[in-house]
Amino acid sequence: VLALVPLDQYAEQPAALMEAVPGDPCVPVIWDEYKALLDAHGEDSQRIQMLERFAFYERAKKAYAVVATGETAIYANILLKKGVVQ
């Protein structure tokens, strides 16, 4: 997706992940993959926002587009804020 749709360069946090639910023993290793992908596409992986579960759902309700993949990792949901395509 990042090869075709750059992130918003003016947004403070153009990507958001759902925080692990408190008490959940799962370690979301997919987050490291996401950070590596962001870095590989010239995006700053340090600008990822972590959202509480229900805050993530509320923000996702306002999404313009949804891309469903075959990813099965837990906590693999990610919100991306599109920037200007040059």
Distance bins in CASP14 RR format, pairs under 12 A and 6 or more apart:
PFRMAT RR
TARGET T0000
AUTHOR 0000-0000-0000
RMODE 2
METHOD distances of the structure
MODEL  1
1 7 0 0 0 0 1 0 0 0 0 0 0
1 15 0 0 0 0 0 1 0 0 0 0 0
1 34 0 0 0 0 0 1 0 0 0 0 0
1 37 0 0 0 0 1 0 0 0 0 0 0
1 38 0 0 0 0 0 1 0 0 0 0 0
1 41 0 0 0 0 1 0 0 0 0 0 0
1 43 0 0 0 0 0 1 0 0 0 0 0
1 65 0 0 0 0 0 1 0 0 0 0 0
1 66 0 0 0 0 0 1 0 0 0 0 0
1 67 1 0 0 1 0 0 0 0 0 0 0
1 69 0 0 0 0 1 0 0 0 0 0 0
1 78 0 0 0 0 1 0 0 0 0 0 0
1 79 0 0 0 0 0 1 0 0 0 0 0
1 80 1 0 0 1 0 0 0 0 0 0 0
1 82 0 0 0 0 1 0 0 0 0 0 0
2 14 0 0 0 0 0 1 0 0 0 0 0
2 15 0 0 0 0 1 0 0 0 0 0 0
2 34 0 0 0 0 0 1 0 0 0 0 0
2 36 0 0 0 0 0 1 0 0 0 0 0
2 37 1 0 0 1 0 0 0 0 0 0 0
2 38 1 0 0 1 0 0 0 0 0 0 0
2 39 0 0 0 0 0 1 0 0 0 0 0
2 40 0 0 0 0 1 0 0 0 0 0 0
2 41 1 1 0 0 0 0 0 0 0 0 0
2 42 0 0 0 0 1 0 0 0 0 0 0
2 43 1 0 0 1 0 0 0 0 0 0 0
2 45 0 0 0 0 0 1 0 0 0 0 0
2 67 0 0 0 0 0 1 0 0 0 0 0
2 78 0 0 0 0 0 1 0 0 0 0 0
2 80 1 0 0 1 0 0 0 0 0 0 0
2 82 0 0 0 0 0 1 0 0 0 0 0
2 83 0 0 0 0 0 1 0 0 0 0 0
2 85 0 0 0 0 0 1 0 0 0 0 0
3 37 0 0 0 0 0 1 0 0 0 0 0
3 40 0 0 0 0 1 0 0 0 0 0 0
3 41 1 0 0 1 0 0 0 0 0 0 0
3 42 0 0 0 0 0 1 0 0 0 0 0
3 43 0 0 0 0 0 1 0 0 0 0 0
3 85 0 0 0 0 0 1 0 0 0 0 0
4 41 0 0 0 0 0 1 0 0 0 0 0
4 67 0 0 0 0 0 1 0 0 0 0 0
4 80 0 0 0 0 0 1 0 0 0 0 0
4 82 0 0 0 0 1 0 0 0 0 0 0
4 83 0 0 0 0 0 1 0 0 0 0 0
4 85 1 0 0 1 0 0 0 0 0 0 0
4 86 0 0 0 0 0 1 0 0 0 0 0
5 14 0 0 0 0 0 1 0 0 0 0 0
5 15 0 0 0 0 0 1 0 0 0 0 0
5 41 0 0 0 0 1 0 0 0 0 0 0
5 43 0 0 0 0 0 1 0 0 0 0 0
5 64 0 0 0 0 0 1 0 0 0 0 0
5 65 0 0 0 0 1 0 0 0 0 0 0
5 67 0 0 0 0 1 0 0 0 0 0 0
5 80 1 0 0 1 0 0 0 0 0 0 0
5 81 0 0 0 0 1 0 0 0 0 0 0
5 82 1 0 1 0 0 0 0 0 0 0 0
5 83 1 0 0 1 0 0 0 0 0 0 0
5 84 0 0 0 0 0 1 0 0 0 0 0
5 85 1 0 0 1 0 0 0 0 0 0 0
5 86 0 0 0 0 0 1 0 0 0 0 0
6 14 0 0 0 0 1 0 0 0 0 0 0
6 15 0 0 0 0 0 1 0 0 0 0 0
6 38 0 0 0 0 0 1 0 0 0 0 0
6 41 1 0 0 1 0 0 0 0 0 0 0
6 42 0 0 0 0 1 0 0 0 0 0 0
6 43 1 0 0 1 0 0 0 0 0 0 0
6 44 0 0 0 0 0 1 0 0 0 0 0
6 80 0 0 0 0 1 0 0 0 0 0 0
6 81 0 0 0 0 0 1 0 0 0 0 0
6 82 1 0 0 1 0 0 0 0 0 0 0
6 83 1 0 1 0 0 0 0 0 0 0 0
6 84 1 0 0 1 0 0 0 0 0 0 0
6 85 1 0 0 1 0 0 0 0 0 0 0
6 86 1 0 0 1 0 0 0 0 0 0 0
7 13 0 0 0 0 1 0 0 0 0 0 0
7 14 1 1 0 0 0 0 0 0 0 0 0
7 15 1 0 0 1 0 0 0 0 0 0 0
7 16 0 0 0 0 0 1 0 0 0 0 0
7 34 0 0 0 0 0 1 0 0 0 0 0
7 37 0 0 0 0 0 1 0 0 0 0 0
7 38 1 0 0 1 0 0 0 0 0 0 0
7 41 0 0 0 0 1 0 0 0 0 0 0
7 42 0 0 0 0 1 0 0 0 0 0 0
7 43 1 0 1 0 0 0 0 0 0 0 0
7 44 0 0 0 0 1 0 0 0 0 0 0
7 45 0 0 0 0 0 1 0 0 0 0 0
7 47 0 0 0 0 1 0 0 0 0 0 0
7 48 0 0 0 0 0 1 0 0 0 0 0
7 49 0 0 0 0 0 1 0 0 0 0 0
7 78 0 0 0 0 0 1 0 0 0 0 0
7 79 0 0 0 0 0 1 0 0 0 0 0
7 80 1 0 0 1 0 0 0 0 0 0 0
7 81 1 0 0 1 0 0 0 0 0 0 0
7 82 1 0 0 1 0 0 0 0 0 0 0
7 83 1 0 1 0 0 0 0 0 0 0 0
7 84 0 0 0 0 0 1 0 0 0 0 0
7 85 0 0 0 0 0 1 0 0 0 0 0
8 14 1 0 1 0 0 0 0 0 0 0 0
8 15 0 0 0 0 1 0 0 0 0 0 0
8 16 0 0 0 0 0 1 0 0 0 0 0
8 43 0 0 0 0 0 1 0 0 0 0 0
8 44 0 0 0 0 0 1 0 0 0 0 0
8 47 0 0 0 0 1 0 0 0 0 0 0
8 79 0 0 0 0 0 1 0 0 0 0 0
8 80 0 0 0 0 1 0 0 0 0 0 0
8 81 1 0 1 0 0 0 0 0 0 0 0
8 82 1 0 0 1 0 0 0 0 0 0 0
8 83 1 0 1 0 0 0 0 0 0 0 0
8 84 1 0 0 1 0 0 0 0 0 0 0
8 85 0 0 0 0 0 1 0 0 0 0 0
9 42 0 0 0 0 0 1 0 0 0 0 0
9 43 0 0 0 0 1 0 0 0 0 0 0
9 44 0 0 0 0 1 0 0 0 0 0 0
9 47 0 0 0 0 1 0 0 0 0 0 0
9 81 0 0 0 0 0 1 0 0 0 0 0
9 82 0 0 0 0 0 1 0 0 0 0 0
9 83 1 0 0 1 0 0 0 0 0 0 0
9 84 1 0 0 1 0 0 0 0 0 0 0
9 85 0 0 0 0 0 1 0 0 0 0 0
9 86 0 0 0 0 0 1 0 0 0 0 0
10 47 0 0 0 0 0 1 0 0 0 0 0
10 81 0 0 0 0 1 0 0 0 0 0 0
10 82 0 0 0 0 0 1 0 0 0 0 0
10 83 0 0 0 0 1 0 0 0 0 0 0
10 84 0 0 0 0 1 0 0 0 0 0 0
11 43 0 0 0 0 0 1 0 0 0 0 0
11 44 0 0 0 0 0 1 0 0 0 0 0
11 47 1 0 0 1 0 0 0 0 0 0 0
11 48 0 0 0 0 0 1 0 0 0 0 0
11 49 0 0 0 0 1 0 0 0 0 0 0
11 79 0 0 0 0 0 1 0 0 0 0 0
11 80 0 0 0 0 0 1 0 0 0 0 0
11 81 1 0 1 0 0 0 0 0 0 0 0
11 82 0 0 0 0 1 0 0 0 0 0 0
11 83 1 0 0 1 0 0 0 0 0 0 0
11 84 0 0 0 0 0 1 0 0 0 0 0
12 44 0 0 0 0 0 1 0 0 0 0 0
12 46 0 0 0 0 0 1 0 0 0 0 0
12 47 1 0 0 1 0 0 0 0 0 0 0
12 48 0 0 0 0 0 1 0 0 0 0 0
12 49 0 0 0 0 1 0 0 0 0 0 0
12 81 0 0 0 0 1 0 0 0 0 0 0
13 38 0 0 0 0 0 1 0 0 0 0 0
13 43 0 0 0 0 0 1 0 0 0 0 0
13 44 0 0 0 0 1 0 0 0 0 0 0
13 45 0 0 0 0 0 1 0 0 0 0 0
13 46 0 0 0 0 1 0 0 0 0 0 0
13 47 1 0 1 0 0 0 0 0 0 0 0
13 48 1 0 0 1 0 0 0 0 0 0 0
13 49 1 1 0 0 0 0 0 0 0 0 0
13 50 0 0 0 0 1 0 0 0 0 0 0
13 51 0 0 0 0 1 0 0 0 0 0 0
13 59 0 0 0 0 0 1 0 0 0 0 0
13 79 0 0 0 0 1 0 0 0 0 0 0
13 80 0 0 0 0 0 1 0 0 0 0 0
13 81 0 0 0 0 1 0 0 0 0 0 0
14 38 0 0 0 0 1 0 0 0 0 0 0
14 41 0 0 0 0 0 1 0 0 0 0 0
14 42 0 0 0 0 0 1 0 0 0 0 0
14 43 1 0 0 1 0 0 0 0 0 0 0
14 44 0 0 0 0 1 0 0 0 0 0 0
14 45 0 0 0 0 0 1 0 0 0 0 0
14 46 0 0 0 0 0 1 0 0 0 0 0
14 47 1 0 0 1 0 0 0 0 0 0 0
14 48 0 0 0 0 1 0 0 0 0 0 0
14 49 0 0 0 0 1 0 0 0 0 0 0
14 78 0 0 0 0 0 1 0 0 0 0 0
14 79 0 0 0 0 1 0 0 0 0 0 0
14 80 1 0 0 1 0 0 0 0 0 0 0
14 81 1 0 1 0 0 0 0 0 0 0 0
14 82 0 0 0 0 1 0 0 0 0 0 0
14 83 1 0 0 1 0 0 0 0 0 0 0
14 84 0 0 0 0 0 1 0 0 0 0 0
15 31 0 0 0 0 0 1 0 0 0 0 0
15 34 1 0 0 1 0 0 0 0 0 0 0
15 35 0 0 0 0 1 0 0 0 0 0 0
15 37 0 0 0 0 0 1 0 0 0 0 0
15 38 1 0 0 1 0 0 0 0 0 0 0
15 39 0 0 0 0 0 1 0 0 0 0 0
15 41 0 0 0 0 0 1 0 0 0 0 0
15 43 1 0 0 1 0 0 0 0 0 0 0
15 44 0 0 0 0 1 0 0 0 0 0 0
15 45 0 0 0 0 1 0 0 0 0 0 0
15 46 0 0 0 0 0 1 0 0 0 0 0
15 47 1 0 0 1 0 0 0 0 0 0 0
15 48 1 0 1 0 0 0 0 0 0 0 0
15 49 1 0 0 1 0 0 0 0 0 0 0
15 50 0 0 0 0 0 1 0 0 0 0 0
15 51 0 0 0 0 0 1 0 0 0 0 0
15 59 0 0 0 0 0 1 0 0 0 0 0
15 77 0 0 0 0 0 1 0 0 0 0 0
15 78 1 0 0 1 0 0 0 0 0 0 0
15 79 1 0 0 1 0 0 0 0 0 0 0
15 80 1 0 1 0 0 0 0 0 0 0 0
15 81 1 0 0 1 0 0 0 0 0 0 0
15 82 0 0 0 0 0 1 0 0 0 0 0
15 83 0 0 0 0 0 1 0 0 0 0 0
16 31 0 0 0 0 0 1 0 0 0 0 0
16 34 0 0 0 0 0 1 0 0 0 0 0
16 47 0 0 0 0 1 0 0 0 0 0 0
16 48 1 0 0 1 0 0 0 0 0 0 0
16 49 1 0 1 0 0 0 0 0 0 0 0
16 50 1 0 0 1 0 0 0 0 0 0 0
16 51 1 0 1 0 0 0 0 0 0 0 0
16 52 0 0 0 0 0 1 0 0 0 0 0
16 53 0 0 0 0 0 1 0 0 0 0 0
16 55 0 0 0 0 1 0 0 0 0 0 0
16 56 1 0 0 1 0 0 0 0 0 0 0
16 57 0 0 0 0 0 1 0 0 0 0 0
16 58 0 0 0 0 0 1 0 0 0 0 0
16 59 1 0 0 1 0 0 0 0 0 0 0
16 60 0 0 0 0 1 0 0 0 0 0 0
16 62 0 0 0 0 0 1 0 0 0 0 0
16 63 0 0 0 0 0 1 0 0 0 0 0
16 77 0 0 0 0 1 0 0 0 0 0 0
16 78 1 0 0 1 0 0 0 0 0 0 0
16 79 1 0 1 0 0 0 0 0 0 0 0
16 80 0 0 0 0 1 0 0 0 0 0 0
16 81 0 0 0 0 1 0 0 0 0 0 0
17 28 1 0 0 1 0 0 0 0 0 0 0
17 30 0 0 0 0 1 0 0 0 0 0 0
17 31 1 0 0 1 0 0 0 0 0 0 0
17 32 0 0 0 0 0 1 0 0 0 0 0
17 33 0 0 0 0 0 1 0 0 0 0 0
17 34 1 0 0 1 0 0 0 0 0 0 0
17 35 0 0 0 0 1 0 0 0 0 0 0
17 38 0 0 0 0 0 1 0 0 0 0 0
17 45 0 0 0 0 0 1 0 0 0 0 0
17 47 0 0 0 0 0 1 0 0 0 0 0
17 48 1 0 1 0 0 0 0 0 0 0 0
17 49 1 0 0 1 0 0 0 0 0 0 0
17 50 1 0 1 0 0 0 0 0 0 0 0
17 51 1 0 0 1 0 0 0 0 0 0 0
17 52 0 0 0 0 0 1 0 0 0 0 0
17 53 0 0 0 0 0 1 0 0 0 0 0
17 55 0 0 0 0 0 1 0 0 0 0 0
17 56 1 0 0 1 0 0 0 0 0 0 0
17 59 0 0 0 0 0 1 0 0 0 0 0
17 60 0 0 0 0 0 1 0 0 0 0 0
17 73 0 0 0 0 0 1 0 0 0 0 0
17 74 0 0 0 0 0 1 0 0 0 0 0
17 75 1 0 0 1 0 0 0 0 0 0 0
17 76 0 0 0 0 1 0 0 0 0 0 0
17 77 1 0 0 1 0 0 0 0 0 0 0
17 78 1 0 1 0 0 0 0 0 0 0 0
17 79 1 0 0 1 0 0 0 0 0 0 0
17 80 0 0 0 0 0 1 0 0 0 0 0
18 24 0 0 0 0 0 1 0 0 0 0 0
18 26 0 0 0 0 0 1 0 0 0 0 0
18 28 0 0 0 0 1 0 0 0 0 0 0
18 30 0 0 0 0 0 1 0 0 0 0 0
18 31 0 0 0 0 0 1 0 0 0 0 0
18 34 0 0 0 0 0 1 0 0 0 0 0
18 48 0 0 0 0 0 1 0 0 0 0 0
18 49 0 0 0 0 0 1 0 0 0 0 0
18 50 1 0 0 1 0 0 0 0 0 0 0
18 51 1 0 1 0 0 0 0 0 0 0 0
18 52 1 0 0 1 0 0 0 0 0 0 0
18 53 1 0 1 0 0 0 0 0 0 0 0
18 54 0 0 0 0 1 0 0 0 0 0 0
18 55 0 0 0 0 1 0 0 0 0 0 0
18 56 1 0 1 0 0 0 0 0 0 0 0
18 57 0 0 0 0 1 0 0 0 0 0 0
18 58 0 0 0 0 0 1 0 0 0 0 0
18 59 0 0 0 0 1 0 0 0 0 0 0
18 60 0 0 0 0 1 0 0 0 0 0 0
18 74 0 0 0 0 1 0 0 0 0 0 0
18 75 1 0 1 0 0 0 0 0 0 0 0
18 76 0 0 0 0 1 0 0 0 0 0 0
18 77 1 0 1 0 0 0 0 0 0 0 0
18 78 0 0 0 0 1 0 0 0 0 0 0
18 79 0 0 0 0 1 0 0 0 0 0 0
19 26 0 0 0 0 0 1 0 0 0 0 0
19 28 0 0 0 0 1 0 0 0 0 0 0
19 31 0 0 0 0 0 1 0 0 0 0 0
19 48 0 0 0 0 0 1 0 0 0 0 0
19 49 0 0 0 0 1 0 0 0 0 0 0
19 50 1 0 1 0 0 0 0 0 0 0 0
19 51 1 0 0 1 0 0 0 0 0 0 0
19 52 1 0 1 0 0 0 0 0 0 0 0
19 53 1 0 0 1 0 0 0 0 0 0 0
19 54 0 0 0 0 0 1 0 0 0 0 0
19 55 0 0 0 0 1 0 0 0 0 0 0
19 56 1 0 0 1 0 0 0 0 0 0 0
19 57 0 0 0 0 0 1 0 0 0 0 0
19 75 0 0 0 0 1 0 0 0 0 0 0
19 77 0 0 0 0 0 1 0 0 0 0 0
20 26 1 0 0 1 0 0 0 0 0 0 0
20 27 0 0 0 0 1 0 0 0 0 0 0
20 28 1 0 0 1 0 0 0 0 0 0 0
20 29 0 0 0 0 0 1 0 0 0 0 0
20 30 0 0 0 0 0 1 0 0 0 0 0
20 31 0 0 0 0 1 0 0 0 0 0 0
20 50 0 0 0 0 1 0 0 0 0 0 0
20 51 0 0 0 0 0 1 0 0 0 0 0
20 52 0 0 0 0 0 1 0 0 0 0 0
20 53 0 0 0 0 1 0 0 0 0 0 0
20 56 0 0 0 0 0 1 0 0 0 0 0
20 74 0 0 0 0 1 0 0 0 0 0 0
20 75 1 0 1 0 0 0 0 0 0 0 0
20 76 0 0 0 0 0 1 0 0 0 0 0
20 77 0 0 0 0 0 1 0 0 0 0 0
21 28 0 0 0 0 0 1 0 0 0 0 0
21 51 0 0 0 0 0 1 0 0 0 0 0
21 52 0 0 0 0 1 0 0 0 0 0 0
21 53 1 0 1 0 0 0 0 0 0 0 0
21 54 0 0 0 0 0 1 0 0 0 0 0
21 56 0 0 0 0 0 1 0 0 0 0 0
21 74 0 0 0 0 0 1 0 0 0 0 0
21 75 0 0 0 0 1 0 0 0 0 0 0
22 52 0 0 0 0 1 0 0 0 0 0 0
22 53 0 0 0 0 1 0 0 0 0 0 0
23 53 0 0 0 0 0 1 0 0 0 0 0
24 53 0 0 0 0 1 0 0 0 0 0 0
24 74 0 0 0 0 1 0 0 0 0 0 0
24 75 0 0 0 0 1 0 0 0 0 0 0
25 74 0 0 0 0 0 1 0 0 0 0 0
26 73 0 0 0 0 1 0 0 0 0 0 0
26 74 1 0 1 0 0 0 0 0 0 0 0
26 75 1 0 0 1 0 0 0 0 0 0 0
26 76 0 0 0 0 0 1 0 0 0 0 0
27 73 0 0 0 0 0 1 0 0 0 0 0
27 74 0 0 0 0 1 0 0 0 0 0 0
27 75 0 0 0 0 1 0 0 0 0 0 0
28 34 0 0 0 0 1 0 0 0 0 0 0
28 35 0 0 0 0 0 1 0 0 0 0 0
28 50 0 0 0 0 0 1 0 0 0 0 0
28 71 0 0 0 0 0 1 0 0 0 0 0
28 73 1 0 0 1 0 0 0 0 0 0 0
28 74 1 0 0 1 0 0 0 0 0 0 0
28 75 1 1 0 0 0 0 0 0 0 0 0
28 76 1 0 0 1 0 0 0 0 0 0 0
28 77 0 0 0 0 1 0 0 0 0 0 0
28 78 0 0 0 0 0 1 0 0 0 0 0
29 35 0 0 0 0 0 1 0 0 0 0 0
29 36 0 0 0 0 0 1 0 0 0 0 0
29 73 1 0 0 1 0 0 0 0 0 0 0
29 74 0 0 0 0 1 0 0 0 0 0 0
29 75 0 0 0 0 1 0 0 0 0 0 0
29 76 0 0 0 0 1 0 0 0 0 0 0
30 36 0 0 0 0 0 1 0 0 0 0 0
30 37 0 0 0 0 0 1 0 0 0 0 0
30 69 0 0 0 0 0 1 0 0 0 0 0
30 71 1 0 0 1 0 0 0 0 0 0 0
30 72 0 0 0 0 1 0 0 0 0 0 0
30 73 1 1 0 0 0 0 0 0 0 0 0
30 74 1 0 0 1 0 0 0 0 0 0 0
30 75 1 0 0 1 0 0 0 0 0 0 0
30 76 1 0 1 0 0 0 0 0 0 0 0
30 77 0 0 0 0 1 0 0 0 0 0 0
30 78 0 0 0 0 1 0 0 0 0 0 0
31 37 0 0 0 0 0 1 0 0 0 0 0
31 38 0 0 0 0 0 1 0 0 0 0 0
31 45 0 0 0 0 1 0 0 0 0 0 0
31 48 0 0 0 0 1 0 0 0 0 0 0
31 50 0 0 0 0 1 0 0 0 0 0 0
31 73 0 0 0 0 1 0 0 0 0 0 0
31 74 0 0 0 0 0 1 0 0 0 0 0
31 75 1 0 0 1 0 0 0 0 0 0 0
31 76 0 0 0 0 1 0 0 0 0 0 0
31 77 0 0 0 0 0 1 0 0 0 0 0
31 78 0 0 0 0 1 0 0 0 0 0 0
32 38 0 0 0 0 0 1 0 0 0 0 0
32 39 0 0 0 0 0 1 0 0 0 0 0
32 45 0 0 0 0 1 0 0 0 0 0 0
32 48 0 0 0 0 0 1 0 0 0 0 0
32 73 0 0 0 0 0 1 0 0 0 0 0
32 75 0 0 0 0 0 1 0 0 0 0 0
32 76 0 0 0 0 0 1 0 0 0 0 0
33 39 0 0 0 0 0 1 0 0 0 0 0
33 40 0 0 0 0 0 1 0 0 0 0 0
33 45 0 0 0 0 0 1 0 0 0 0 0
33 71 0 0 0 0 1 0 0 0 0 0 0
33 73 0 0 0 0 1 0 0 0 0 0 0
33 75 0 0 0 0 0 1 0 0 0 0 0
33 76 0 0 0 0 1 0 0 0 0 0 0
33 78 0 0 0 0 0 1 0 0 0 0 0
34 40 0 0 0 0 0 1 0 0 0 0 0
34 41 0 0 0 0 0 1 0 0 0 0 0
34 43 0 0 0 0 0 1 0 0 0 0 0
34 45 1 0 0 1 0 0 0 0 0 0 0
34 48 1 0 0 1 0 0 0 0 0 0 0
34 50 0 0 0 0 0 1 0 0 0 0 0
34 71 0 0 0 0 0 1 0 0 0 0 0
34 73 0 0 0 0 1 0 0 0 0 0 0
34 75 0 0 0 0 0 1 0 0 0 0 0
34 76 0 0 0 0 1 0 0 0 0 0 0
34 77 0 0 0 0 0 1 0 0 0 0 0
34 78 1 0 1 0 0 0 0 0 0 0 0
34 79 0 0 0 0 0 1 0 0 0 0 0
34 80 0 0 0 0 1 0 0 0 0 0 0
35 41 0 0 0 0 0 1 0 0 0 0 0
35 42 0 0 0 0 0 1 0 0 0 0 0
35 43 0 0 0 0 1 0 0 0 0 0 0
35 44 0 0 0 0 1 0 0 0 0 0 0
35 45 1 1 0 0 0 0 0 0 0 0 0
35 46 0 0 0 0 1 0 0 0 0 0 0
35 47 0 0 0 0 0 1 0 0 0 0 0
35 48 1 0 0 1 0 0 0 0 0 0 0
35 78 0 0 0 0 0 1 0 0 0 0 0
36 42 0 0 0 0 0 1 0 0 0 0 0
36 43 0 0 0 0 0 1 0 0 0 0 0
36 45 1 0 0 1 0 0 0 0 0 0 0
37 43 0 0 0 0 1 0 0 0 0 0 0
37 45 0 0 0 0 1 0 0 0 0 0 0
37 48 0 0 0 0 0 1 0 0 0 0 0
37 78 0 0 0 0 1 0 0 0 0 0 0
37 80 0 0 0 0 0 1 0 0 0 0 0
38 44 1 0 0 1 0 0 0 0 0 0 0
38 45 1 0 1 0 0 0 0 0 0 0 0
38 46 0 0 0 0 1 0 0 0 0 0 0
38 47 0 0 0 0 1 0 0 0 0 0 0
38 48 1 0 0 1 0 0 0 0 0 0 0
38 78 0 0 0 0 1 0 0 0 0 0 0
38 80 0 0 0 0 1 0 0 0 0 0 0
39 45 1 0 1 0 0 0 0 0 0 0 0
39 46 0 0 0 0 1 0 0 0 0 0 0
39 47 0 0 0 0 0 1 0 0 0 0 0
39 48 0 0 0 0 0 1 0 0 0 0 0
41 80 0 0 0 0 0 1 0 0 0 0 0
43 78 0 0 0 0 0 1 0 0 0 0 0
43 80 0 0 0 0 1 0 0 0 0 0 0
43 81 0 0 0 0 0 1 0 0 0 0 0
43 82 0 0 0 0 0 1 0 0 0 0 0
43 83 0 0 0 0 0 1 0 0 0 0 0
45 78 0 0 0 0 0 1 0 0 0 0 0
47 80 0 0 0 0 0 1 0 0 0 0 0
47 81 0 0 0 0 0 1 0 0 0 0 0
48 78 0 0 0 0 1 0 0 0 0 0 0
48 79 0 0 0 0 1 0 0 0 0 0 0
48 80 0 0 0 0 0 1 0 0 0 0 0
48 81 0 0 0 0 0 1 0 0 0 0 0
49 55 0 0 0 0 1 0 0 0 0 0 0
49 56 0 0 0 0 1 0 0 0 0 0 0
49 59 0 0 0 0 1 0 0 0 0 0 0
49 78 0 0 0 0 0 1 0 0 0 0 0
49 79 0 0 0 0 1 0 0 0 0 0 0
49 80 0 0 0 0 0 1 0 0 0 0 0
49 81 0 0 0 0 1 0 0 0 0 0 0
50 56 0 0 0 0 1 0 0 0 0 0 0
50 75 0 0 0 0 0 1 0 0 0 0 0
50 77 0 0 0 0 0 1 0 0 0 0 0
50 78 0 0 0 0 0 1 0 0 0 0 0
50 79 0 0 0 0 0 1 0 0 0 0 0
51 57 0 0 0 0 1 0 0 0 0 0 0
51 58 0 0 0 0 1 0 0 0 0 0 0
51 59 1 0 0 1 0 0 0 0 0 0 0
51 60 0 0 0 0 1 0 0 0 0 0 0
51 75 0 0 0 0 0 1 0 0 0 0 0
51 77 0 0 0 0 1 0 0 0 0 0 0
51 78 0 0 0 0 0 1 0 0 0 0 0
51 79 1 0 0 1 0 0 0 0 0 0 0
52 58 0 0 0 0 1 0 0 0 0 0 0
52 59 0 0 0 0 0 1 0 0 0 0 0
53 59 0 0 0 0 0 1 0 0 0 0 0
53 60 0 0 0 0 0 1 0 0 0 0 0
53 75 0 0 0 0 1 0 0 0 0 0 0
53 77 0 0 0 0 1 0 0 0 0 0 0
54 60 0 0 0 0 0 1 0 0 0 0 0
54 61 0 0 0 0 0 1 0 0 0 0 0
55 61 0 0 0 0 0 1 0 0 0 0 0
55 62 0 0 0 0 0 1 0 0 0 0 0
55 79 0 0 0 0 0 1 0 0 0 0 0
56 62 0 0 0 0 0 1 0 0 0 0 0
56 63 0 0 0 0 0 1 0 0 0 0 0
56 75 0 0 0 0 1 0 0 0 0 0 0
56 77 1 0 0 1 0 0 0 0 0 0 0
56 78 0 0 0 0 1 0 0 0 0 0 0
56 79 1 0 0 1 0 0 0 0 0 0 0
57 63 0 0 0 0 0 1 0 0 0 0 0
57 77 0 0 0 0 1 0 0 0 0 0 0
57 79 0 0 0 0 0 1 0 0 0 0 0
58 79 0 0 0 0 0 1 0 0 0 0 0
59 77 0 0 0 0 0 1 0 0 0 0 0
59 78 0 0 0 0 0 1 0 0 0 0 0
59 79 1 0 0 1 0 0 0 0 0 0 0
59 80 0 0 0 0 0 1 0 0 0 0 0
59 81 0 0 0 0 0 1 0 0 0 0 0
60 66 0 0 0 0 1 0 0 0 0 0 0
60 67 0 0 0 0 0 1 0 0 0 0 0
60 77 1 0 0 1 0 0 0 0 0 0 0
60 78 0 0 0 0 0 1 0 0 0 0 0
60 79 1 0 0 1 0 0 0 0 0 0 0
60 80 0 0 0 0 0 1 0 0 0 0 0
61 79 0 0 0 0 0 1 0 0 0 0 0
62 79 0 0 0 0 1 0 0 0 0 0 0
62 81 0 0 0 0 0 1 0 0 0 0 0
63 77 0 0 0 0 0 1 0 0 0 0 0
63 78 0 0 0 0 0 1 0 0 0 0 0
63 79 1 0 0 1 0 0 0 0 0 0 0
63 80 0 0 0 0 1 0 0 0 0 0 0
63 81 0 0 0 0 1 0 0 0 0 0 0
63 82 0 0 0 0 0 1 0 0 0 0 0
64 79 0 0 0 0 0 1 0 0 0 0 0
64 80 0 0 0 0 0 1 0 0 0 0 0
64 81 0 0 0 0 1 0 0 0 0 0 0
64 82 1 0 0 1 0 0 0 0 0 0 0
64 83 0 0 0 0 0 1 0 0 0 0 0
65 79 0 0 0 0 0 1 0 0 0 0 0
65 80 0 0 0 0 1 0 0 0 0 0 0
65 81 0 0 0 0 0 1 0 0 0 0 0
65 82 0 0 0 0 1 0 0 0 0 0 0
66 77 0 0 0 0 0 1 0 0 0 0 0
66 78 0 0 0 0 0 1 0 0 0 0 0
66 79 0 0 0 0 0 1 0 0 0 0 0
66 80 0 0 0 0 0 1 0 0 0 0 0
67 76 0 0 0 0 0 1 0 0 0 0 0
67 77 0 0 0 0 0 1 0 0 0 0 0
67 78 0 0 0 0 1 0 0 0 0 0 0
67 79 0 0 0 0 0 1 0 0 0 0 0
67 80 0 0 0 0 1 0 0 0 0 0 0
67 82 0 0 0 0 0 1 0 0 0 0 0
68 76 0 0 0 0 0 1 0 0 0 0 0
68 77 0 0 0 0 0 1 0 0 0 0 0
69 76 0 0 0 0 1 0 0 0 0 0 0
69 77 0 0 0 0 0 1 0 0 0 0 0
69 78 0 0 0 0 0 1 0 0 0 0 0
70 76 0 0 0 0 1 0 0 0 0 0 0
71 77 0 0 0 0 1 0 0 0 0 0 0
71 78 0 0 0 0 1 0 0 0 0 0 0
END
